Amino acid sequence: MLQKIENYHHAVVQLEEAVQIYCVHPDDDLYRDGLIQRFEFTVELAWKSLKEYLEDQGSVLAVASPRAVLKEAYAAGVIGDAGTWDAIIRARNITSHVYDEQTSISVAGQIADVFLPVLKNLDDFYRK
C-alpha cells in the first residue's frame, strides 16, 4: 500500500506543477492538455489508493468503482466534501471520453481553482 500512496503523492506534485505552468499560459492548448492528462492520472491514483487504504483499515468493499470507493472513504471520514469529489469524478469521466475545447477549458479552470486543493488534502491525510 505504501507504494500506491507514494505514487499518489508524486502525481499530486506533478499536477501542482502542471497547474502552475497552465496558469501562466492558460491559452496554450498543449499545457491545458497536459494539465488534464495529469489530472486524470492523479484521480485514478486517488481512488485506487483510497481503496487500498480502506481495505488495509478493514473495510470490505462490495463494489470497487471510483464512486463506491469515494462514498466509503467519505463515510469513514478519510475525505470530506463529497460534492467536490463527485465533481472530480464527473470531470475525469468527461475529459477521458469526450473532447470539446470549451469543456477542456472549463475543466482546466476547475482543476486549478477547486480540484487541486481537494486532491492535496488527500495527500496531506496520507502524510499524517
Phi, psi and omega in degrees: 000324181305323180296319179296321179293319176296318177298319178296314179303313180299319179297319179295318178299316179294322178295319178299319176298318180296321178297316180300315180293316180300319182295334176281328184232062186293343180266000181272114182302321183295315178295320179296315179295321177296319177300314181294320179296318177295324176299312180302315180297317181295319179295319177301314179292328179299306185287328179288323177290323176298319178302311180294321179298312181298317178296321178295331179274001176103359178288143175247115182264118180292322179234136183251043175276160179305315181295319179296318179295315180295322177299316179294319179295323177294314179298327180277355179080013180284321177238157175242180175054066181303325180297320179290320177298323177296319178295324177298313180295318178299314181297318179298318179293320180296313185289334181272349183242339184225135173246120178216127187302316180298320178295317181295324177295316179297313181295320179301318177296319178294321179301311184292319189267327189240313190283320182303313179301323180290317178295324177292326177299320177296318178299318177298320177301313180296326185283344180289000000 
